[in-house]
Each structure stands twice: as C-alpha cells, then as structure tokens.
Amino acid sequence: MSMRLHKSQISKLTDSILETLTETNQFVEVAERPEDERIDPRRGTQLPDTKIDELRRDVQSVLYSYLNNDQRLHSEARRRVERAGEDQSEVYNTKRQLAKQEGFGLGEEAPSYIIEQLIETLLHSSNVEEIFAEDKELRVALLPILRESMNTRRNLQQEVSNRLKQIEKSSESWEELFFTVNQRLKDRYHID
C-alpha cells in the first residue's frame, strides 16, 4: 500500500485527528480562552470558550509543513536528476535518498513521521491545556486515521471516479476512460 498526503485531504483529516484526540478518546484537553479574549475584536462576534480553532490551525500547520517539505524534496530530486542527465524515472529514488538523509518520512513511513510531528506540536502548543495519554497511545489512535486518509490506492479510485462523473458508468467509453485515467494517475503517484 502506498501512502501520500494531498492538499485536498487536509481539512477533513484535521477534523478526524481533532475528533479522535479531543472527543472520541479525550486524550487532549483544549486550552480555555481567557474571558477578555472571547470577543473577536475585528468582527465583534463571540469566539469559542476554548482555543479549538487555534488547535485546528496547529494540526493543519503540521500537515501543510509535511506537504511543503515533500514538494521541496521532489523539486530538489527533479533538479538533481536533470542536472545528472538521468532518466526521469530516477526522481523518486533520488527523493527517497534525500528524505532518508533528512529523516523525513515518505511512503509507508509518512503516517508515523506525521504523528511524531503532531505529538511535538501538541506538547508545545499553548492551545493544549493537558495531554492525558502517552505518546504510544496517541500513535495507536492516530495511525489508522492517517493510513486511511493517505491510502493512495483508495484515493486513486475516488479521484478517477470524480474525473469521470459526467460519463455513464455502464458505458463502454467509461470503462476505457477509467482504465486510461487510472493508469495515468498510477504513473503520477508511483503506484504499481
């Protein structure tokens, strides 16, 4: 199974992570917002009693940071392959080497890497009052969520279907297009 995070997944994944940590397992207590900060000074509207929105941004920042680093490594790998005059098929291998040098998690290692970054963020966030779980418990709770979200084979099937919505599923052209789009996306995401 190949793992990859996409920008379009971040909002839903953030919600799932927060629900797991704060509601389902009650591992994390969100910090209370001080009384004098409960009115938005720009809009004059009531803000939540807790800093849940700020915690949401903390989680999203970890996910966006992962995406940015992944893209940076990909760009650097592409530059190195082009500079060396190698075949473009070497980009992924070069990216893996760069990721290993930096201790960055790709593929199957990505969910665990992201979880470690999330744990560090939770430990240092002023938006968290207290954490009622050991790191191991947090990993066990979060790993299935990240794996499910980052499962590129499942996401690939969904993306292909979304691109072919306007064509009737039972038609011959739909099957041909499904195969073609599926193959292109497999090549793009390096899926066998």
N, C-alpha and C positions, 0 to 999 in steps of 0.2 A: 504494500500500500504506500503510495506516495503522499507526502504532506506538503501543503502550500497554503499560505495565507493570502487572501485577496482583499483589497481595499473595501470592496462591496460587502464584506462579511463583518467588518469591524463593529458596526453599531449593534447588530444582533448578538455577536459574540460577547461584546461588552456587557450587554443586558444579561446574558446567560451566566457570565462569570460573577457579576454582582448579585444576581438572584441566588446562585449557589453559595456564595460567601456570606451574604447578609440575611437571607430568608430561609432557604432550604436547610442549610447546616448551621446557621447562626455562628459562624466562625469569626466573623468580623463585626465589631460594633462601630458604626459610623459616628464620627465626632458630632457633637451638638454645635449648632450655630449660636454664637452669643446673641443675646436679646437685641442688642443695639445694631446687629447686622442682619436682622430678619426682614428688612425692607430694602428692596433694590433701589439704590439712590438714583439711578438713571430713569427707571420706569415708575417708581413709586409702588411697585407690586410686592406682595408678600412672597418671601422666599421660604423654602422648606426649613423645618426646625433642625434638620441635620444637614451635614455637608455632603449629601449623596451626589449632587451634581458635580461637585469638585472631585469626589472619589471616582465618579464615572470618567471624568477627564484624565485622572491619573491612570486608570486602566487603559483608556484609549491611547494615551501617550506612549505606553509600553508597546502596544500593538503597532502604532504608527512608526515608532522608532525601529521596531523589527523590520517592517516593510522598507523603510528608508535604508537601513543597513543592507538588507537583501538586495535592493536595487543598486546600491553603491558597489557591492561586491560583483554583481552581474556586469555592471558597466566596466569595472576595472578588469574583470576576466575577459570581456569582449575586446577591450583595448590591447591587453597583453597578447591575446590570440592573433589579432590583426597585425600587431607590431612584429610578431614572430613569423607571420605568414602561414600560420597553421589553418587547418580546416575549421570552420565554424562549429563543427560537432565537438570540438575540444573546449568550448566555452564552459560547459557545465563542469567538466573535470577540473578546469582551472579555477572555477568559482569554488568548488569543494575544497581545493587546496588552500585558497585564500581564507575560506571560512574556518578551516582547521587551524591555520596559523593564528587567527584572531580569537579562537574559542567560540565561534558563532555557530549556532545550531541550524543545520539545513535538513530538509527531508524528514526522515523519521526522528531526528534529534530536535527538530524545531519545537514541538509542543513542550518538551521538557525544558528547553532553553527559555522559552517564553514564560513558563511557570516560574523559573528561577528569577527572572526579571520582575515578574509580578510580585513575588514574595518580597524581594528587596524594596520595591516601591511601597508596598503595604507597610513594611516595617519602619519606613522613614517618612511616611505621609502624615501631615498634620490633620488630614481628613479622616484618619482612623483613630478611634479612641482606644480600642484594645483588640487584640487578636487572641481568640480562645482556642487555638489549635496549634499543634506542632507543624513544622514545615512538611513532614511526611503526610500528615492528614490533608493539608492543603493540596499537595501534589496528587494524592489519590482522588480527591474531589474534582480537581480541575482537569486532570489528564484526559478523561473521556470526552469532556466538552471540547477541548482543543482538538483532539484527534477527530472527532465527528465533524467539526467545522472545517478542518483543514484536509479532510479526505478528498484528494483531487479526483479520484475516480468517480465518487458520488457527485461532486461538484461539476465534473465534466459532463456527466449525463444531464444534469439540470441545465447547464449552460447551453448544450446542444439543443435540448428541447425548447428552451426560451428563444433561441435564434430561429427555430422552425415553427413557431406558434401559428403563423398565418397559413401554413400548409396543412391540409387534412392528413391526419396521422395514417389512415389506412391506404393512402395513395402510394403508387409506385415511386413517384418523384420524392415523396417524403423519405422513404427508406434509402433511396440513393443519396439524397442530400444529408440525411442523418449520418450515413457512413462517411461521406466526404468531410463534413464539418467535424465529426468525431475524430477522424484521423488527423486533420489539421490541428485541432486543439491538443491531441495527444502529443504530436510533434512539438508544439509550442511549450507544453508543460513537461516535456521529457518523460512521458509515461509509456511503458512498454505495452 
